[in-house]
Amino acid sequence: MDRAAVFDVDGTLVDTNHLHVVTWWEAFRQAGHDVPMHAVHRAVGLGSMDLIAHLLGDDRDPDRDGALSAAHKTLYGQYGDRLTALPRAGELLRRLHRGGWTVVLATSASGAELGALRRAIDADDAITDTASAEDVTEGKPAPEPVEHALELAGVPASRAVFVGDTVWDMQAGGKAGVRCVGVLCGGIPRADLVRAGAEAVYADPADLLERLDGSPLA
């Protein structure tokens, strides 16, 4: 039976989390909201509307959420041609693909942003499919992105592993019933990932690749 290796993208395969922190911070600042960067960092990994609600709460004017999201998208878009994959990310995906794993991405990115991320990874030959924000009604920490990735792979949860860098990733994977692997390259502490459900934690894709034989992706 096939096996699926499902990967988050931002902060897991591509070094973008702190770009998101700065551009969300600036979008909030332009809209008159003083949101500390450390709070933004903890929220990265949520879909745009969920991130805004998480950081501004119920007292905000929800009619302005769309403008905030658009401002972030515009600010972040300036970096589209400069995104950099994390160490050996593409090599990790190719190794898994050669080993019989069906590799699927599960990301809140879509459209041009997703295209830029995939170009940075440069491993389309190893990626079978992508579950993007456009494919689901609820983003992480809801299980729907991971569940959709499993549908695309045609694999049950018991035959899948999800790799991500945030507590939202670990929570989504846990709710979907898959084994979860965390990476530290998104900036979230190991203890937080473990508490959220990570079975194992690695520094980055290169570390996971080096220790692949002893990992849940063996």
PyRosetta script that sets phi, psi and omega in degrees:
from pyrosetta import init, pose_from_sequence

init()
pose = pose_from_sequence("MDRAAVFDVDGTLVDTNHLHVVTWWEAFRQAGHDVPMHAVHRAVGLGSMDLIAHLLGDDRDPDRDGALSAAHKTLYGQYGDRLTALPRAGELLRRLHRGGWTVVLATSASGAELGALRRAIDADDAITDTASAEDVTEGKPAPEPVEHALELAGVPASRAVFVGDTVWDMQAGGKAGVRCVGVLCGGIPRADLVRAGAEAVYADPADLLERLDGSPLA")
pose.set_psi(1, 142.9)
pose.set_omega(1, 179.8)
pose.set_phi(2, -64.2)
pose.set_psi(2, 159.3)
pose.set_omega(2, 175.3)
pose.set_phi(3, -125.1)
pose.set_psi(3, 145.8)
pose.set_omega(3, -179.8)
pose.set_phi(4, -116.4)
pose.set_psi(4, 131.4)
pose.set_omega(4, 171.1)
pose.set_phi(5, -108.0)
pose.set_psi(5, 108.2)
pose.set_omega(5, -177.3)
pose.set_phi(6, -100.5)
pose.set_psi(6, 130.9)
pose.set_omega(6, -176.1)
pose.set_phi(7, -123.4)
pose.set_psi(7, 130.4)
pose.set_omega(7, 160.5)
pose.set_phi(8, -65.8)
pose.set_psi(8, 164.3)
pose.set_omega(8, -176.1)
pose.set_phi(9, -114.9)
pose.set_psi(9, -62.6)
pose.set_omega(9, -179.0)
pose.set_phi(10, -61.7)
pose.set_psi(10, 122.7)
pose.set_omega(10, 178.5)
pose.set_phi(11, 81.4)
pose.set_psi(11, -13.2)
pose.set_omega(11, 179.9)
pose.set_phi(12, -105.2)
pose.set_psi(12, -48.6)
pose.set_omega(12, 178.9)
pose.set_phi(13, -111.5)
pose.set_psi(13, -24.3)
pose.set_omega(13, -178.4)
pose.set_phi(14, -128.4)
pose.set_psi(14, 139.3)
pose.set_omega(14, -172.3)
pose.set_phi(15, -83.3)
pose.set_psi(15, 75.3)
pose.set_omega(15, -172.3)
pose.set_phi(16, -121.1)
pose.set_psi(16, -10.6)
pose.set_omega(16, -170.7)
pose.set_phi(17, -57.5)
pose.set_psi(17, -42.1)
pose.set_omega(17, -177.2)
pose.set_phi(18, -75.8)
pose.set_psi(18, -22.8)
pose.set_omega(18, 170.0)
pose.set_phi(19, -65.7)
pose.set_psi(19, -41.3)
pose.set_omega(19, 177.2)
pose.set_phi(20, -64.3)
pose.set_psi(20, -39.4)
pose.set_omega(20, 179.1)
pose.set_phi(21, -59.3)
pose.set_psi(21, -50.4)
pose.set_omega(21, -176.6)
pose.set_phi(22, -65.5)
pose.set_psi(22, -42.2)
pose.set_omega(22, -176.3)
pose.set_phi(23, -74.9)
pose.set_psi(23, -33.4)
pose.set_omega(23, 172.4)
pose.set_phi(24, -67.3)
pose.set_psi(24, -43.4)
pose.set_omega(24, 178.4)
pose.set_phi(25, -56.1)
pose.set_psi(25, -44.7)
pose.set_omega(25, -179.7)
pose.set_phi(26, -67.6)
pose.set_psi(26, -39.8)
pose.set_omega(26, 178.0)
pose.set_phi(27, -61.8)
pose.set_psi(27, -43.7)
pose.set_omega(27, 177.1)
pose.set_phi(28, -63.8)
pose.set_psi(28, -42.9)
pose.set_omega(28, -178.9)
pose.set_phi(29, -60.8)
pose.set_psi(29, -44.1)
pose.set_omega(29, -179.5)
pose.set_phi(30, -62.6)
pose.set_psi(30, -29.0)
pose.set_omega(30, -179.5)
pose.set_phi(31, -89.5)
pose.set_psi(31, 3.0)
pose.set_omega(31, 176.7)
pose.set_phi(32, 89.3)
pose.set_psi(32, 16.5)
pose.set_omega(32, -179.7)
pose.set_phi(33, -107.5)
pose.set_psi(33, 131.5)
pose.set_omega(33, 177.4)
pose.set_phi(34, -98.2)
pose.set_psi(34, 94.8)
pose.set_omega(34, -177.9)
pose.set_phi(35, -114.6)
pose.set_psi(35, 117.9)
pose.set_omega(35, -178.4)
pose.set_phi(36, -61.5)
pose.set_psi(36, 145.5)
pose.set_omega(36, -178.6)
pose.set_phi(37, -60.8)
pose.set_psi(37, -35.7)
pose.set_omega(37, -178.8)
pose.set_phi(38, -64.2)
pose.set_psi(38, -33.0)
pose.set_omega(38, 177.2)
pose.set_phi(39, -70.3)
pose.set_psi(39, -40.8)
pose.set_omega(39, 176.7)
pose.set_phi(40, -60.5)
pose.set_psi(40, -44.1)
pose.set_omega(40, -178.8)
pose.set_phi(41, -57.2)
pose.set_psi(41, -43.4)
pose.set_omega(41, -179.3)
pose.set_phi(42, -65.9)
pose.set_psi(42, -24.4)
pose.set_omega(42, -177.4)
pose.set_phi(43, -91.2)
pose.set_psi(43, -15.8)
pose.set_omega(43, -179.9)
pose.set_phi(44, -58.7)
pose.set_psi(44, 136.5)
pose.set_omega(44, -175.4)
pose.set_phi(45, 113.7)
pose.set_psi(45, -22.1)
pose.set_omega(45, 170.8)
pose.set_phi(46, -79.1)
pose.set_psi(46, 153.4)
pose.set_omega(46, 171.6)
pose.set_phi(47, -62.6)
pose.set_psi(47, 160.6)
pose.set_omega(47, -172.3)
pose.set_phi(48, -54.0)
pose.set_psi(48, -51.0)
pose.set_omega(48, -176.3)
pose.set_phi(49, -67.3)
pose.set_psi(49, -36.9)
pose.set_omega(49, 177.7)
pose.set_phi(50, -67.7)
pose.set_psi(50, -38.3)
pose.set_omega(50, 178.4)
pose.set_phi(51, -63.0)
pose.set_psi(51, -44.2)
pose.set_omega(51, 179.8)
pose.set_phi(52, -62.5)
pose.set_psi(52, -45.8)
pose.set_omega(52, 179.8)
pose.set_phi(53, -63.4)
pose.set_psi(53, -39.7)
pose.set_omega(53, -179.3)
pose.set_phi(54, -63.4)
pose.set_psi(54, -39.9)
pose.set_omega(54, -174.7)
pose.set_phi(55, -87.0)
pose.set_psi(55, -32.1)
pose.set_omega(55, -176.3)
pose.set_phi(56, -101.5)
pose.set_psi(56, -18.7)
pose.set_omega(56, 175.9)
pose.set_phi(57, 76.0)
pose.set_psi(57, -173.8)
pose.set_omega(57, -174.2)
pose.set_phi(58, -77.2)
pose.set_psi(58, -12.8)
pose.set_omega(58, -178.0)
pose.set_phi(59, -80.6)
pose.set_psi(59, -8.9)
pose.set_omega(59, -178.7)
pose.set_phi(60, -71.7)
pose.set_psi(60, 168.4)
pose.set_omega(60, 171.6)
pose.set_phi(61, -91.7)
pose.set_psi(61, 103.9)
pose.set_omega(61, -175.4)
pose.set_phi(62, -63.5)
pose.set_psi(62, -18.0)
pose.set_omega(62, 178.2)
pose.set_phi(63, -67.4)
pose.set_psi(63, -15.3)
pose.set_omega(63, -179.8)
pose.set_phi(64, -96.4)
pose.set_psi(64, -1.9)
pose.set_omega(64, -178.3)
pose.set_phi(65, -60.6)
pose.set_psi(65, -41.3)
pose.set_omega(65, -178.5)
pose.set_phi(66, -61.7)
pose.set_psi(66, -41.3)
pose.set_omega(66, 179.1)
pose.set_phi(67, -66.5)
pose.set_psi(67, -38.1)
pose.set_omega(67, 177.0)
pose.set_phi(68, -63.1)
pose.set_psi(68, -45.7)
pose.set_omega(68, -179.9)
pose.set_phi(69, -62.7)
pose.set_psi(69, -41.0)
pose.set_omega(69, 178.9)
pose.set_phi(70, -65.0)
pose.set_psi(70, -38.3)
pose.set_omega(70, 178.5)
pose.set_phi(71, -64.1)
pose.set_psi(71, -44.5)
pose.set_omega(71, 176.9)
pose.set_phi(72, -60.2)
pose.set_psi(72, -44.6)
pose.set_omega(72, -178.6)
pose.set_phi(73, -59.6)
pose.set_psi(73, -41.8)
pose.set_omega(73, 179.3)
pose.set_phi(74, -66.3)
pose.set_psi(74, -45.5)
pose.set_omega(74, -179.5)
pose.set_phi(75, -64.3)
pose.set_psi(75, -45.2)
pose.set_omega(75, -179.2)
pose.set_phi(76, -67.3)
pose.set_psi(76, -34.0)
pose.set_omega(76, -177.9)
pose.set_phi(77, -60.0)
pose.set_psi(77, -20.3)
pose.set_omega(77, 178.0)
pose.set_phi(78, -63.0)
pose.set_psi(78, -21.6)
pose.set_omega(78, -176.3)
pose.set_phi(79, -98.3)
pose.set_psi(79, 2.7)
pose.set_omega(79, -171.4)
pose.set_phi(80, -53.6)
pose.set_psi(80, -37.7)
pose.set_omega(80, -177.4)
pose.set_phi(81, -90.5)
pose.set_psi(81, 6.1)
pose.set_omega(81, -178.8)
pose.set_phi(82, -121.7)
pose.set_psi(82, 9.1)
pose.set_omega(82, -179.7)
pose.set_phi(83, -65.6)
pose.set_psi(83, 142.3)
pose.set_omega(83, -175.2)
pose.set_phi(84, -124.0)
pose.set_psi(84, 130.4)
pose.set_omega(84, 175.9)
pose.set_phi(85, -67.9)
pose.set_psi(85, 148.3)
pose.set_omega(85, 174.6)
pose.set_phi(86, -71.9)
pose.set_psi(86, 158.8)
pose.set_omega(86, -172.0)
pose.set_phi(87, -51.0)
pose.set_psi(87, 121.8)
pose.set_omega(87, 172.3)
pose.set_phi(88, 63.9)
pose.set_psi(88, 24.2)
pose.set_omega(88, -179.1)
pose.set_phi(89, -61.2)
pose.set_psi(89, -49.9)
pose.set_omega(89, 179.3)
pose.set_phi(90, -62.3)
pose.set_psi(90, -38.5)
pose.set_omega(90, 179.1)
pose.set_phi(91, -63.6)
pose.set_psi(91, -38.8)
pose.set_omega(91, 177.8)
pose.set_phi(92, -62.1)
pose.set_psi(92, -46.2)
pose.set_omega(92, -179.7)
pose.set_phi(93, -62.9)
pose.set_psi(93, -40.2)
pose.set_omega(93, 179.2)
pose.set_phi(94, -67.2)
pose.set_psi(94, -38.2)
pose.set_omega(94, 178.2)
pose.set_phi(95, -62.3)
pose.set_psi(95, -43.9)
pose.set_omega(95, 179.4)
pose.set_phi(96, -65.8)
pose.set_psi(96, -42.4)
pose.set_omega(96, 178.8)
pose.set_phi(97, -59.7)
pose.set_psi(97, -45.2)
pose.set_omega(97, 178.1)
pose.set_phi(98, -63.8)
pose.set_psi(98, -29.9)
pose.set_omega(98, -179.4)
pose.set_phi(99, -82.6)
pose.set_psi(99, 5.0)
pose.set_omega(99, 175.7)
pose.set_phi(100, 97.7)
pose.set_psi(100, 5.2)
pose.set_omega(100, 177.9)
pose.set_phi(101, -84.1)
pose.set_psi(101, 140.2)
pose.set_omega(101, 169.9)
pose.set_phi(102, -87.1)
pose.set_psi(102, 116.2)
pose.set_omega(102, -175.2)
pose.set_phi(103, -96.1)
pose.set_psi(103, 122.4)
pose.set_omega(103, 179.0)
pose.set_phi(104, -129.5)
pose.set_psi(104, 137.8)
pose.set_omega(104, 175.7)
pose.set_phi(105, -92.2)
pose.set_psi(105, 141.9)
pose.set_omega(105, 175.2)
pose.set_phi(106, -128.8)
pose.set_psi(106, 106.7)
pose.set_omega(106, -169.5)
pose.set_phi(107, -141.2)
pose.set_psi(107, 152.0)
pose.set_omega(107, 174.4)
pose.set_phi(108, -82.7)
pose.set_psi(108, -5.1)
pose.set_omega(108, 177.3)
pose.set_phi(109, -77.7)
pose.set_psi(109, 158.0)
pose.set_omega(109, 176.7)
pose.set_phi(110, -156.1)
pose.set_psi(110, 172.1)
pose.set_omega(110, 173.8)
pose.set_phi(111, 57.3)
pose.set_psi(111, -136.3)
pose.set_omega(111, -177.0)
pose.set_phi(112, -62.1)
pose.set_psi(112, -35.3)
pose.set_omega(112, 179.7)
pose.set_phi(113, -63.0)
pose.set_psi(113, -44.2)
pose.set_omega(113, 178.3)
pose.set_phi(114, -64.3)
pose.set_psi(114, -40.1)
pose.set_omega(114, 177.6)
pose.set_phi(115, -59.8)
pose.set_psi(115, -41.7)
pose.set_omega(115, 179.0)
pose.set_phi(116, -65.3)
pose.set_psi(116, -39.3)
pose.set_omega(116, 178.3)
pose.set_phi(117, -64.1)
pose.set_psi(117, -43.3)
pose.set_omega(117, -179.5)
pose.set_phi(118, -66.8)
pose.set_psi(118, -36.1)
pose.set_omega(118, 176.9)
pose.set_phi(119, -64.4)
pose.set_psi(119, -37.7)
pose.set_omega(119, 179.3)
pose.set_phi(120, -65.3)
pose.set_psi(120, -41.5)
pose.set_omega(120, 179.9)
pose.set_phi(121, -67.5)
pose.set_psi(121, -39.5)
pose.set_omega(121, 177.1)
pose.set_phi(122, 56.6)
pose.set_psi(122, 49.7)
pose.set_omega(122, 179.1)
pose.set_phi(123, -142.8)
pose.set_psi(123, 37.8)
pose.set_omega(123, -178.3)
pose.set_phi(124, -59.7)
pose.set_psi(124, -26.1)
pose.set_omega(124, 178.6)
pose.set_phi(125, -65.7)
pose.set_psi(125, -18.6)
pose.set_omega(125, -178.4)
pose.set_phi(126, -103.8)
pose.set_psi(126, -10.3)
pose.set_omega(126, -175.5)
pose.set_phi(127, -96.7)
pose.set_psi(127, 119.2)
pose.set_omega(127, -178.3)
pose.set_phi(128, -78.3)
pose.set_psi(128, -41.0)
pose.set_omega(128, -176.4)
pose.set_phi(129, -162.5)
pose.set_psi(129, 173.0)
pose.set_omega(129, 179.9)
pose.set_phi(130, -137.4)
pose.set_psi(130, 129.6)
pose.set_omega(130, 170.6)
pose.set_phi(131, -98.1)
pose.set_psi(131, 107.0)
pose.set_omega(131, -175.1)
pose.set_phi(132, -106.0)
pose.set_psi(132, 178.1)
pose.set_omega(132, -179.1)
pose.set_phi(133, -60.3)
pose.set_psi(133, -28.0)
pose.set_omega(133, -177.8)
pose.set_phi(134, -73.2)
pose.set_psi(134, -13.3)
pose.set_omega(134, -173.6)
pose.set_phi(135, -96.6)
pose.set_psi(135, -7.6)
pose.set_omega(135, -173.4)
pose.set_phi(136, -131.5)
pose.set_psi(136, 158.6)
pose.set_omega(136, 177.5)
pose.set_phi(137, -94.6)
pose.set_psi(137, -23.9)
pose.set_omega(137, 177.7)
pose.set_phi(138, -128.7)
pose.set_psi(138, 132.7)
pose.set_omega(138, 177.3)
pose.set_phi(139, -89.1)
pose.set_psi(139, 178.6)
pose.set_omega(139, 175.4)
pose.set_phi(140, -58.7)
pose.set_psi(140, 141.7)
pose.set_omega(140, 16.1)
pose.set_phi(141, -86.9)
pose.set_psi(141, 7.3)
pose.set_omega(141, 171.6)
pose.set_phi(142, -63.8)
pose.set_psi(142, 151.2)
pose.set_omega(142, -176.3)
pose.set_phi(143, -77.7)
pose.set_psi(143, -9.1)
pose.set_omega(143, -170.9)
pose.set_phi(144, -55.4)
pose.set_psi(144, -43.0)
pose.set_omega(144, 178.9)
pose.set_phi(145, -59.6)
pose.set_psi(145, -40.3)
pose.set_omega(145, 179.9)
pose.set_phi(146, -71.9)
pose.set_psi(146, -41.4)
pose.set_omega(146, 178.7)
pose.set_phi(147, -61.7)
pose.set_psi(147, -39.7)
pose.set_omega(147, 178.1)
pose.set_phi(148, -66.2)
pose.set_psi(148, -38.5)
pose.set_omega(148, 176.9)
pose.set_phi(149, -61.0)
pose.set_psi(149, -39.3)
pose.set_omega(149, 178.4)
pose.set_phi(150, -66.0)
pose.set_psi(150, -38.5)
pose.set_omega(150, 176.6)
pose.set_phi(151, -61.6)
pose.set_psi(151, -43.5)
pose.set_omega(151, 179.0)
pose.set_phi(152, -62.0)
pose.set_psi(152, -37.0)
pose.set_omega(152, -179.3)
pose.set_phi(153, -80.4)
pose.set_psi(153, -19.1)
pose.set_omega(153, -176.9)
pose.set_phi(154, 68.8)
pose.set_psi(154, 37.4)
pose.set_omega(154, -173.3)
pose.set_phi(155, -129.5)
pose.set_psi(155, 138.6)
pose.set_omega(155, 175.8)
pose.set_phi(156, -73.9)
pose.set_psi(156, 161.8)
pose.set_omega(156, -178.8)
pose.set_phi(157, -57.7)
pose.set_psi(157, -33.1)
pose.set_omega(157, -178.0)
pose.set_phi(158, -67.4)
pose.set_psi(158, -13.0)
pose.set_omega(158, -179.1)
pose.set_phi(159, -114.0)
pose.set_psi(159, 25.6)
pose.set_omega(159, -175.0)
pose.set_phi(160, -133.5)
pose.set_psi(160, 153.2)
pose.set_omega(160, 173.4)
pose.set_phi(161, -130.5)
pose.set_psi(161, 136.5)
pose.set_omega(161, 179.0)
pose.set_phi(162, -112.9)
pose.set_psi(162, 129.3)
pose.set_omega(162, -179.6)
pose.set_phi(163, -112.0)
pose.set_psi(163, 125.7)
pose.set_omega(163, 179.7)
pose.set_phi(164, -152.0)
pose.set_psi(164, 176.1)
pose.set_omega(164, -174.4)
pose.set_phi(165, -119.4)
pose.set_psi(165, -1.5)
pose.set_omega(165, -176.6)
pose.set_phi(166, -123.6)
pose.set_psi(166, 163.8)
pose.set_omega(166, 175.1)
pose.set_phi(167, -64.2)
pose.set_psi(167, -30.5)
pose.set_omega(167, 179.0)
pose.set_phi(168, -64.5)
pose.set_psi(168, -37.7)
pose.set_omega(168, 176.4)
pose.set_phi(169, -62.7)
pose.set_psi(169, -48.5)
pose.set_omega(169, -177.4)
pose.set_phi(170, -63.4)
pose.set_psi(170, -39.8)
pose.set_omega(170, 178.8)
pose.set_phi(171, -66.4)
pose.set_psi(171, -41.9)
pose.set_omega(171, 178.9)
pose.set_phi(172, -63.5)
pose.set_psi(172, -44.9)
pose.set_omega(172, 179.0)
pose.set_phi(173, -63.0)
pose.set_psi(173, -42.0)
pose.set_omega(173, 179.0)
pose.set_phi(174, -62.0)
pose.set_psi(174, -42.7)
pose.set_omega(174, 178.9)
pose.set_phi(175, -66.2)
pose.set_psi(175, -29.6)
pose.set_omega(175, 178.5)
pose.set_phi(176, -81.6)
pose.set_psi(176, -9.0)
pose.set_omega(176, 176.5)
pose.set_phi(177, 84.1)
pose.set_psi(177, 19.0)
pose.set_omega(177, 179.7)
pose.set_phi(178, -102.2)
pose.set_psi(178, 160.2)
pose.set_omega(178, 172.3)
pose.set_phi(179, -72.4)
pose.set_psi(179, 140.9)
pose.set_omega(179, -174.8)
pose.set_phi(180, -117.8)
pose.set_psi(180, 136.1)
pose.set_omega(180, 175.8)
pose.set_phi(181, -120.5)
pose.set_psi(181, 131.6)
pose.set_omega(181, 178.7)
pose.set_phi(182, -104.2)
pose.set_psi(182, 153.1)
pose.set_omega(182, 172.0)
pose.set_phi(183, -127.6)
pose.set_psi(183, 147.6)
pose.set_omega(183, -173.6)
pose.set_phi(184, -90.1)
pose.set_psi(184, -5.8)
pose.set_omega(184, -171.8)
pose.set_phi(185, -71.6)
pose.set_psi(185, -8.6)
pose.set_omega(185, 174.1)
pose.set_phi(186, -87.1)
pose.set_psi(186, -8.4)
pose.set_omega(186, 175.1)
pose.set_phi(187, 97.7)
pose.set_psi(187, 3.7)
pose.set_omega(187, 178.7)
pose.set_phi(188, -90.7)
pose.set_psi(188, 134.2)
pose.set_omega(188, -176.6)
pose.set_phi(189, -62.1)
pose.set_psi(189, 149.6)
pose.set_omega(189, 179.4)
pose.set_phi(190, -53.7)
pose.set_psi(190, -45.9)
pose.set_omega(190, -176.5)
pose.set_phi(191, -60.4)
pose.set_psi(191, -38.2)
pose.set_omega(191, 179.5)
pose.set_phi(192, -65.9)
pose.set_psi(192, -40.9)
pose.set_omega(192, 179.2)
pose.set_phi(193, -65.7)
pose.set_psi(193, -41.4)
pose.set_omega(193, 179.2)
pose.set_phi(194, -64.6)
pose.set_psi(194, -44.1)
pose.set_omega(194, 178.5)
pose.set_phi(195, -60.8)
pose.set_psi(195, -33.1)
pose.set_omega(195, -178.3)
pose.set_phi(196, -81.9)
pose.set_psi(196, -6.9)
pose.set_omega(196, 174.3)
pose.set_phi(197, 124.8)
pose.set_psi(197, 5.0)
pose.set_omega(197, 179.3)
pose.set_phi(198, -67.6)
pose.set_psi(198, 127.2)
pose.set_omega(198, 176.6)
pose.set_phi(199, -77.3)
pose.set_psi(199, -33.4)
pose.set_omega(199, 178.5)
pose.set_phi(200, -147.6)
pose.set_psi(200, 153.1)
pose.set_omega(200, -178.5)
pose.set_phi(201, -133.7)
pose.set_psi(201, 136.1)
pose.set_omega(201, -179.1)
pose.set_phi(202, -126.9)
pose.set_psi(202, 161.4)
pose.set_omega(202, -176.8)
pose.set_phi(203, -65.9)
pose.set_psi(203, -44.8)
pose.set_omega(203, -174.9)
pose.set_phi(204, -168.6)
pose.set_psi(204, 180.0)
pose.set_omega(204, -179.9)
pose.set_phi(205, -56.6)
pose.set_psi(205, -36.4)
pose.set_omega(205, -180.0)
pose.set_phi(206, -63.3)
pose.set_psi(206, -42.4)
pose.set_omega(206, 178.8)
pose.set_phi(207, -64.5)
pose.set_psi(207, -42.6)
pose.set_omega(207, 177.2)
pose.set_phi(208, -62.5)
pose.set_psi(208, -42.1)
pose.set_omega(208, 178.7)
pose.set_phi(209, -62.3)
pose.set_psi(209, -43.5)
pose.set_omega(209, -179.4)
pose.set_phi(210, -63.3)
pose.set_psi(210, -32.5)
pose.set_omega(210, -176.0)
pose.set_phi(211, -111.3)
pose.set_psi(211, 24.8)
pose.set_omega(211, -173.0)
pose.set_phi(212, -58.6)
pose.set_psi(212, -40.3)
pose.set_omega(212, -174.1)
pose.set_phi(213, -64.9)
pose.set_psi(213, -23.0)
pose.set_omega(213, 178.2)
pose.set_phi(214, -103.2)
pose.set_psi(214, 10.3)
pose.set_omega(214, -174.2)
pose.set_phi(215, -100.0)
pose.set_psi(215, 170.7)
pose.set_omega(215, 173.3)
pose.set_phi(216, -61.1)
pose.set_psi(216, -13.3)
pose.set_omega(216, 177.6)
pose.set_phi(217, -96.8)
pose.set_psi(217, 16.2)
pose.set_omega(217, 180.0)
pose.set_phi(218, -64.7)
pose.dump_pdb("model.pdb")
